[in-house]
Amino acid sequence: MRTPWRLPLLLSVCVALGQLLHLAPLVDAVAGAAPADVRLAYPAGHVLFAPLTLLADWLNGSPARELKGFVAWTLAVYGFWRLAARRRPGRSTIGRALRELEAGALFLGALALYAAWGALLPRPIPRLVAADPDVLVFDLHSHTAASHDGRAGFDAAATAAWHARAGFDAAFVTDHNTAGAIRAWRGDGRSGALLLPGIELSLSGLHLLALGTDREIPTAPYRGDWGATGRLVRALAAGDTAAPPTGRTAPAASSPGIDVTATPYLVASLPEYWQHHWGPDLDTLVAWGVRGFEVWTSSPRAMEVPPALRREMIARCLRDGLAVFAATDMHGLGYAASAWNVARVRGWRTLETGALGAVLVAKFRREGPAADQVVVRRRWLPETAAQATVAVPLNLVLLLRTATPAHGAALLGWIWIPALLLSSRRRSPRS
């Protein structure tokens, strides 16, 4: 019987070409070049299970359309493989149909299990590493189970632990319309990342991050229309601690080291400002006091923003002195990070949590777009609908080009060990 070397050889050539045409896996989303002062570190398990982990990392940072595209391409490849497979003689039509139904059920079950593993389980993930001890890696926007859409059980401790595994030194906790989790947190960074105070406000077609405060800020009176939203945003930007009228200030003792009356730093979150307030409303937000914008996240919906509009937003921020940020928007689902913020904060390791949050907010206000570097996993983002149809295979090629040599060796092992075992089985005489 003919030994099936054709497919292993083809896959091996793809892996080898990926290594020969290697690209840095990280890129500065603003400058467009590979960052020089940070790198990704991979645990041994990530390398060992390279086909599973590399693909899961890419899926965790994909736009929603590419997640759907991945399912469509996977089903298409499966269907082509089944059609091309050699049919066994002597089977009835019903027998073949039952066999295909059984194979299809097994395939869909395996695909569902893989998706659950990649999104929910604490699998090996890469972490961002900076050599300079004065470099701080932080997340702008994350959640706990206190948010209405947070994963059950994903509390502040789990948030701190996950951020540390992904290479974050600190993370703003910005639960939806509540700061309860961050006020109750007692961590000090020894068992996870430092958690910093914030809140995500749901307003009129707008999600707004208020960083550096753990005040409870009721938003219901300000969600109804754009004008009402403006009244709240202007009051927060002005440091009016009496606004909103029904608000309350948490006792300072509940959050040691955190100034609960500090004027929050306001950042517009994706995808809402792009979907609902693109155009003149952006100028209005800036006039009201919004001083930063997310331009890259790990959220599938937020990654839907067209690349041309992302570039336009970055250019606008650079022109007007507004800060630009990445965010994980972590809710406990999707286990690998695909975006980090990197800032130089001299002596940050000696600061308490509350002081570090205040120092970062002051840095954002003072330096604007120079306050941090937006570092993201490299991926190809389509500009047109036609390009979107081939985004999945092109990004899989890019995945091979950004794999480390160790990952490349592991991929070759996953290609050739099964091929050799199968070949040996086919050559062995039947009993």
C-alpha positions in Angstrom: 0.0 0.0 0.0 1.3 3.4 -0.9 2.7 5.4 2.1 1.0 8.8 2.4 4.1 11.1 2.5 2.6 13.8 0.3 0.7 15.7 3.0 3.4 15.5 5.7 6.0 16.8 3.2 3.7 19.6 2.1 3.0 20.7 5.7 6.7 20.4 6.6 7.6 22.8 3.7 5.0 25.2 5.0 6.6 25.2 8.5 10.1 25.5 7.0 9.1 28.5 4.8 7.5 30.1 7.9 10.8 29.9 9.7 12.8 31.2 6.7 10.4 34.1 6.3 10.1 34.8 10.0 8.4 37.9 11.3 8.4 39.3 14.9 5.2 38.2 16.6 4.7 41.6 18.2 4.1 45.0 16.7 3.6 48.5 18.0 0.1 49.3 16.8 0.9 53.0 16.6 4.3 53.0 15.0 3.8 49.8 13.0 7.2 48.4 13.9 8.3 45.6 16.1 8.9 46.8 19.7 12.6 46.5 20.8 12.2 46.4 24.6 9.7 43.6 25.2 9.3 40.0 24.0 7.0 37.1 24.5 8.0 34.2 26.8 6.3 30.8 26.2 5.9 28.1 28.8 7.1 24.6 27.9 3.5 23.3 27.5 2.8 26.0 25.0 5.6 24.8 22.8 4.9 21.1 23.3 1.3 21.5 22.2 2.1 24.1 19.5 -0.6 23.2 17.0 -3.3 23.6 19.6 -1.9 26.6 21.6 -0.8 28.8 18.6 -4.2 28.4 17.0 -6.0 29.1 20.3 -3.9 32.2 20.8 -4.9 33.5 17.4 -8.6 32.8 17.9 -8.5 34.6 21.3 -7.5 37.8 19.5 -9.7 37.5 16.4 -12.5 39.7 15.3 -16.0 38.1 15.4 -16.1 37.8 11.6 -12.9 35.7 11.7 -14.2 33.4 14.4 -17.2 32.8 12.1 -14.8 32.5 9.2 -12.7 29.9 11.0 -15.7 27.7 11.6 -16.8 28.1 8.0 -13.3 27.2 6.7 -12.9 24.3 9.1 -16.2 22.8 8.0 -15.3 23.4 4.3 -12.0 21.6 4.7 -13.6 18.8 6.6 -16.3 18.4 3.9 -13.6 18.3 1.1 -11.6 15.8 3.0 -14.6 13.5 3.4 -15.5 13.8 -0.2 -11.9 13.0 -1.3 -11.6 10.1 1.1 -11.6 6.7 -0.6 -14.9 4.9 -0.1 -14.8 1.4 1.2 -16.3 -1.1 -1.3 -19.2 -3.3 -0.2 -21.0 -0.7 2.0 -24.6 0.2 1.3 -25.8 3.7 0.9 -27.4 3.6 4.3 -24.2 2.3 5.8 -22.1 5.0 4.2 -24.6 7.7 5.4 -24.5 6.4 9.0 -20.7 6.3 8.9 -20.6 9.9 7.7 -23.1 11.0 10.4 -20.9 9.3 13.0 -17.7 10.9 11.7 -19.4 14.3 11.5 -20.7 14.1 15.1 -17.2 13.2 16.3 -15.7 16.0 14.4 -18.1 18.6 15.7 -17.7 17.3 19.2 -13.9 17.6 19.0 -14.3 21.1 17.6 -16.5 22.1 20.5 -14.2 20.6 23.0 -11.2 22.5 21.5 -13.2 25.8 21.6 -14.0 25.2 25.2 -10.4 24.4 26.1 -9.1 27.5 24.3 -11.6 29.9 25.8 -12.3 28.6 29.3 -9.5 26.4 30.7 -6.2 27.6 32.2 -4.1 26.4 29.3 -0.4 27.5 28.7 -0.3 31.0 27.4 2.6 33.4 26.4 3.4 36.3 28.6 4.9 39.7 27.8 8.4 40.2 29.3 10.3 43.5 29.6 14.0 43.5 30.5 14.0 47.0 32.0 12.7 47.0 35.6 11.2 50.5 35.1 8.9 49.3 32.3 5.4 48.6 33.5 3.1 46.4 31.5 -0.6 47.3 32.3 -4.1 46.5 31.1 -6.5 49.4 30.8 -9.8 47.6 30.8 -10.8 44.3 32.5 -13.7 42.8 34.5 -14.6 40.4 37.2 -17.7 38.4 38.0 -19.1 41.6 39.5 -19.9 42.7 35.9 -23.2 41.5 34.5 -21.4 39.7 31.7 -18.4 38.5 33.7 -17.7 34.8 34.0 -19.1 33.3 37.2 -16.3 32.8 39.7 -13.9 35.1 37.9 -13.3 37.3 41.0 -10.7 39.9 41.7 -8.1 37.2 42.7 -8.7 35.3 39.5 -8.4 38.5 37.5 -5.1 39.3 39.2 -3.7 35.8 38.6 -4.7 35.7 35.0 -3.1 39.1 34.3 0.1 38.0 35.9 0.2 34.9 33.7 -0.3 37.0 30.6 2.6 39.3 31.6 0.7 42.3 33.0 2.2 44.0 36.1 -1.0 45.9 36.7 -4.5 46.1 35.5 -7.4 48.6 35.9 -10.5 46.7 37.0 -13.4 48.4 35.2 -16.5 46.5 36.0 -19.8 47.6 34.4 -21.3 50.4 36.5 -19.9 49.1 39.8 -16.6 49.4 41.6 -17.5 46.9 44.3 -14.9 44.3 43.4 -12.0 46.7 43.4 -13.0 48.3 46.6 -13.1 44.9 48.4 -9.8 43.7 46.9 -7.0 43.3 49.4 -4.2 42.0 47.1 -0.8 43.5 47.0 0.6 42.1 43.8 2.6 39.2 45.4 0.2 36.6 44.1 -0.8 38.3 40.9 -0.9 41.6 39.0 -1.6 44.8 40.9 -5.3 45.8 40.5 -6.0 49.5 40.0 -9.3 51.3 40.5 -11.8 52.1 37.8 -15.3 51.7 36.5 -16.9 51.2 33.1 -19.9 53.5 32.6 -22.8 52.5 30.3 -24.2 55.7 28.7 -26.0 56.7 25.6 -24.4 54.5 22.9 -21.1 54.9 24.8 -19.0 52.9 27.2 -16.7 55.2 29.1 -13.8 54.1 31.3 -13.4 56.2 34.4 -9.9 55.4 35.7 -8.3 56.2 39.0 -11.5 56.2 41.1 -13.6 53.5 42.9 -16.7 55.7 43.4 -20.1 54.2 42.6 -21.4 56.4 39.8 -25.0 55.6 39.0 -25.6 56.0 35.2 -29.3 55.4 34.8 -30.2 59.1 34.8 -27.6 59.7 32.0 -28.3 56.9 29.6 -31.4 58.2 28.0 -30.0 60.6 25.5 -26.7 62.1 24.3 -27.3 65.4 26.1 -27.7 63.7 29.5 -24.6 61.7 28.8 -22.7 65.0 28.2 -23.8 66.4 31.5 -22.3 63.5 33.4 -19.1 63.4 31.3 -18.5 67.1 31.8 -19.1 66.8 35.6 -16.7 63.9 35.9 -14.0 65.6 33.8 -14.3 68.7 36.0 -13.8 66.7 39.1 -17.3 67.5 40.4 -17.6 64.9 43.2 -21.2 65.9 43.8 -22.2 64.6 40.4 -24.2 62.6 39.8 -26.7 64.0 42.4 -27.7 60.5 43.5 -24.1 59.2 43.7 -22.2 58.3 46.8 -18.6 58.2 47.8 -17.3 55.0 49.3 -15.5 55.3 52.6 -11.8 55.8 52.2 -11.1 53.1 54.7 -12.6 50.5 52.4 -9.8 51.0 49.9 -6.5 51.7 51.6 -4.3 54.0 49.5 -7.0 54.8 46.9 -8.3 58.4 46.6 -11.9 57.8 45.9 -12.6 61.5 45.3 -9.9 61.8 42.6 -11.0 63.2 39.2 -11.2 60.2 37.0 -9.4 59.9 33.7 -11.9 59.3 31.0 -11.3 56.9 28.1 -13.8 55.9 25.4 -14.1 52.2 24.9 -14.4 50.1 21.8 -16.6 49.2 20.0 -19.3 51.7 21.1 -17.7 55.0 20.1 -16.9 53.6 16.7 -20.3 52.0 16.2 -22.5 54.9 17.5 -20.5 58.1 17.7 -18.1 58.2 14.8 -17.6 61.6 13.3 -18.5 64.9 15.0 -19.4 63.2 18.2 -15.7 62.3 18.7 -14.9 66.0 18.8 -17.8 66.5 21.2 -16.4 63.8 23.5 -13.0 65.5 23.6 -14.6 68.8 24.3 -16.5 67.3 27.2 -13.2 66.0 28.7 -12.5 62.5 27.3 -8.7 62.3 27.0 -8.1 58.8 25.7 -9.4 56.2 23.3 -9.0 52.4 23.0 -7.6 51.5 19.5 -7.0 47.8 20.0 -8.6 45.1 22.2 -8.9 41.4 22.6 -12.7 41.6 22.4 -14.1 40.0 19.2 -16.7 42.7 18.7 -14.3 45.5 19.3 -11.8 44.0 16.8 -14.4 44.5 14.1 -13.4 48.2 13.8 -12.2 48.7 10.2 -8.4 49.1 10.0 -8.8 52.4 8.1 -10.9 53.9 11.0 -8.4 52.5 13.5 -5.6 54.3 11.7 -7.7 57.5 11.5 -8.3 57.3 15.3 -4.7 56.9 16.0 -3.8 59.8 13.7 -6.4 62.0 15.4 -5.0 61.1 18.9 -1.5 61.9 17.8 -2.6 65.2 16.3 -4.6 66.3 19.3 -2.4 65.0 22.1 -4.9 62.3 23.2 -3.7 59.0 24.7 -4.1 55.7 22.8 -4.6 52.4 24.6 -4.9 48.7 24.1 -7.2 46.6 26.3 -8.0 43.0 27.0 -11.6 43.7 28.0 -11.2 40.4 29.9 -14.4 38.9 31.3 -13.0 35.5 32.1 -13.5 34.1 28.6 -10.7 33.7 26.1 -7.5 32.8 27.9 -4.7 34.4 26.0 -3.9 38.1 25.8 -3.3 39.7 22.4 -2.7 43.3 23.4 -0.7 45.1 26.2 0.2 48.7 27.2 3.8 49.4 28.0 4.9 52.4 30.0 8.1 53.6 31.6 7.4 54.5 35.2 10.6 54.9 37.2 10.5 53.1 40.6 6.9 51.7 40.1 7.8 48.5 42.0 8.1 50.4 45.2 4.7 52.1 44.9 1.5 51.0 46.7 -1.5 50.1 44.6 -3.3 53.4 45.1 -0.2 55.4 44.4 0.6 53.5 41.2 -2.9 54.2 39.9 -2.6 57.9 40.6 0.9 58.0 39.0 -0.4 56.3 35.8 -3.4 58.7 35.6 -1.1 61.7 36.0 1.2 60.3 33.3 -1.7 59.9 30.9 -2.8 63.5 31.5 0.7 64.9 31.2 2.0 62.9 28.2 -1.0 61.9 26.1 0.0 59.6 23.3 3.5 59.4 24.5 2.4 58.0 27.9 2.4 54.4 26.7 3.2 52.0 23.9 0.5 49.8 22.4 2.0 46.4 21.8 -0.2 43.8 20.0 0.2 40.3 18.6 0.8 40.6 14.8 -2.1 39.7 12.6 -3.4 40.6 9.2 -6.6 42.6 9.2 -8.6 42.7 5.9 -9.6 46.1 4.5 -12.4 44.9 2.3 -15.2 42.3 2.2 -13.3 40.4 -0.5 -10.2 40.3 1.7 -12.2 39.1 4.7 -13.1 35.9 2.9 -9.4 34.8 2.9 -8.4 36.3 6.3 -8.4 32.9 8.0 -5.9 31.1 5.7 -3.7 34.2 5.4 -3.6 34.6 9.1 -2.7 30.9 9.6 0.2 31.5 7.2 1.2 34.5 9.3 0.9 32.3 12.4 3.6 30.0 10.9 5.8 33.0 10.1 5.6 34.4 13.7 6.2 31.0 15.4 9.5 30.6 17.3 12.0 28.0 16.2 11.0 25.8 19.1 7.4 26.0 18.0 8.5 25.1 14.5 10.3 22.0 15.8 7.2 21.0 17.7 5.0 21.4 14.7 7.3 19.1 12.7 7.0 16.6 15.4 3.2 16.7 15.3 3.4 16.3 11.6 5.9 13.4 11.3 5.2 11.3 14.4 1.6 10.5 13.5 2.7 10.0 9.8 5.4 7.5 10.7 3.1 5.6 13.1 0.4 5.4 10.5 2.9 4.2 7.9 4.2 1.5 10.3 0.7 0.4 11.0 -0.1 0.1 7.3 3.0 -1.9 6.6 2.5 -4.4 9.4 1.0 -7.7 8.2 -2.6 -8.4 9.1 -3.1 -11.0 11.8 
